């Protein structure tokens, strides 16, 4: 599964880092970041479900990808009242049941495929006793570059002839939908990340991982629902072996902690395998949706 992501870059940097090659014009192009009046993307090293994330989608009109901010966690169409006050766990979608899910099958069938852009994601592994050690997992980088190093991103360069030269983003395959608020009739875009059984690269950390798109062709095919049908698209997804990871501070356990240090390596061996937390943990969330099925709760309590 995937419970936290690192999206600490500014909008223009995501445009550069996710640039693509245009064969017709023989040059690299940047997908435009489409700003929203209803959703504001706030860069952070520690984003949690219900917050806004940068999402790559296919614009069928201009025939190219664009970036839009979306709520991380698909908002069920049957949600009543303010979606912000609802507790739901729809930030992950299991590939094994996506075709049958009440919530996810419709976006999949109608080609609402997307890619969540991030520098990496967090996962927790069990160590001594019940201790959970957070790890930062990211796409394998070119020699000398580090996904957690801000200066490497800031020093990256983009040009029409070469595209992006710098650290590599981690591209997470997902689905999205548009929810119309019953309160003010405003349309809100929301997304979910598709998960699958882990590859050998991270299976010792967690048995599930996001579906990571590793090549420009995979990204293009996953986004382009006009030319690549649902069956072909699902077959594109695989458990990537091309990932790296390192242990990070348990301060990432609290989504209130947005410090730049969240994705930085820590040496737990020097600390006896334990860390002291500087922040308190959140209360256990109430499940509104099931990751497997996306079905509504059986009973609803009214105050």
N, C-alpha and C positions, 0 to 999 in steps of 0.2 A: 504494500500500500504506500501511499504518499501523504503525509500529514502536514508538512511544511515545505516551503520553497524559498529560494533566495532570488529575489528580483530587485537588485539594488541599483541597477543602471537607470539613467534618465531616458526619456522617450527617444530623443535623437540618437542616442547610442544604440538602442534596440533596433532602430531603423538601419543603422550602419552594419551592426553585427549580424543581422538576419538578411542581408542583401542577397540577391539572386542574379544568375546570369541570364540575360535576354538574348537568345540565339538570333532573333530576327534583326536586332540592331547591333549585335556583336559588342555588347557592353554590359556592365553590371548595373543593377538598379536597386534602389532602396524602397521597401514597402512603406507607404505613408502611414504614420501614426494618426488615426482618426480620433480626435479628442471628443469626449462626451460631456453633455451638460448634466447628465444624471449620475455618471460614475467618474470618480477622479482616481487616477492611478498614483499612489504614493510609494516611491521606491523604498525597499526595505530588505535587509539581509535575512529577515525572519517573518515571512508572510504566512498567515494561517487561513484556513477555510473561512469564507464569508467576506474576506478582503478582496480588493481588486487586483487582478493580475493582467499582464500584457499578453494578448492572444492573437496569433496569426490566423487569418481566415482568407478564403478565396473570394475576390470580388468578381462576380459573374458578368458584370457590366463592362468593366475595363479589362477583364481577363488577366488579372494579376493579384498577388497577395497584398493584403493590408493588415495593419495591426489595430486592434480595438481593445480597450479596457473592458474586462468582464468580471462579474462576481465569480469567485472560485467556489463552486458548489452549485450544481444545477438546481434552479428554483422550480419545484414541481408546479405544474399548471393548476393543481387543485389547492394551492396555498391560499389561505384566507387572511385578510388583514395585512399588516406590514410584514414583508418578507424578512426584514432585518430582525424582527423579534422572534422569528421561528428558529427552532433548533433542528437542523437536519444534517445528515452525514452523506451528502451526495457529491462530495469532492472527488471521490474515487468510483470507478465503474469497472466491474470485473469483465474481462473479455469473454470468459466462459459463458456468461449469461446475458450479454448485452443485447442479443437478438430477441430474447424473450421478455426482457424487462419492460414493465409498463411505462417507466419513465424514460429509459434510454433508447428503446427500439425505434420510436418515432423520429428523433433527431438523426439516428443512424440511417434509417430508411429514406429520409428526405435529403440526405447529403450534407447535413450540418456537422461537417468534420472540421476540426481546428487543431492548432498546435500551441500549447502553452510555452511561452518563452521564459527561460530562467538561466541562471548561472549554475544551478544545481539544486538538489533537494536533500532533505534530512530524513534519516531513518534511525531507529533505535535498536540496539542489540543487547541481549541479556548477557551480563558478565557474572561476577561473583555474587552469589545469592540472588536477590531480586533487583539488583542494581541495573538500571537501563542506561547504556552509554550511547549518546547521540553521535551520529556520523554524518558527514557532509559528502554526498555522492554526486559526481559530475562527469561529463564527457571527457575522455582522454584528450589532453591538450598537446599542442605541438611542443617540441623541445624548448625548455626554458620558460614557458608560459604557465601561469597559475590562475585557475578560475577564481580563487579567493583574493587575488591581489588587485586592489582598486587601480593602482598605477598602471598595471598591464592593460587594463581596459581603457583607461584614460589616454594611454600612449598609443593605442591602436589606431590605425589609419584606414581610410576608405577612399577608393578612387573608382572611376568608371572602368578603367583598364584592368585593375586587379581585384576589385571588390574589397572585402574586409580582410585586413591583415592584423591579427591580434588573437586574443583568447577565443575559444569556441563556446557558443551557447549550448545549452542542453535543451533539446527539442522534445517535448512530451506530447504524444498523440492524445487527442481528446475529442469531445463532442460539445456542442453548445446549443442553446435554445433562447428564444425570446419570451420573456414573461411580461404580461401586461398587468400593471398594478391595478387592483380593483378600487384602490383609494383615489388615485389621481389619473388613471389611464395612461401612465407613463410606461414605456417599454424598457425593460431591463434585460441586458444580455448576461447570461450566466453559463458557466462551463464546468466540465468534469474531466478528470484525467483517467485514461484507460489503464488498468493494471493487469498483470499476468504473473505467472510463476517466475521466480527470479532466475537469472543466469548464474553460472558458477562464479562469476566475478563478485557477486554480492549475496549469494544464498546463505553464507555464514552469518550475515548481518540480519537479513529478514527473508522470509520465504516468498514475499511478493515484491514486485518492483513496477514502476511505470513503464509503459511501452515507449521506448526512446527511438526516435527517428535519427538514423546515423548518417544518411547521405542526402544531398540536395534532391536527388531523384525520388527518394522515399518521401521527403517533405512535399514535393510537388504533387506526387501521385495521391498522397493522403488528402491533400487540400482540394484537388481538382475532381470534384464529384461529377462533373459533366462528362469527363472522359474516362474516369476510373470508377466502376460500379462498386457497390457495397462488398460483394464477395471478394473482388480483387483487392480492395482496400484493406479488409481484415487480414488477408494473407500477407500483406506487407509488414504487419506488426510482428515484432519478435523481441525476445529478451536479449538486450544488447550485452555483449561481452566487452565492448569498448568503453568501459567506465573505470574511474578511479575513485578513491575515497580516503578520508582521514577523520580521526576522532576530533570532536569539538567540545566546547564547554557545555555543561548541562544547563547553563543559563538559557540556552535555546529552547528548553522545555516550556518556558513561559513566552507566549506570543506577545506579551507586553514588552519584552526585551528586544529592541530593534538596533542594538549596538553594532558597529562595524565589525566587532570581534566575533560575532556569532558564527561565522563560517571559517574562522581561523583555526589552524591545527593546535591541539594541546597534547602534551606528553603525559598521559595518565600513569605511565610506569613510574615516573618521578613522584607521583602523588599516591603511590600504593594502590593504584587502580581505582581511586575514589576522588571525587571532586566536591568542593563546597559550593553550594548554590548561593547566588547573590539575590535571587528572586524567588517568590513563592510560586507554587504550582497552581494551575487553574482547577476549578471543580470539574468533576467528570461530566462531559456533555450528555444531554438527554438525546437519545436517538430518535429522530423523526423519520429518517429514511434508512433503509437497509442497502448497503453497498451492492449486495448481490442482486436484489430485485427492484429496488426503487419503488416499493409499494407504500401507500399511506398507512398510518397507524390504524389498528383495528378499532380503537376507541379514542374519542376526543373528549377531554374534560372541559367543561364550560364553567367559568367562575360566575 
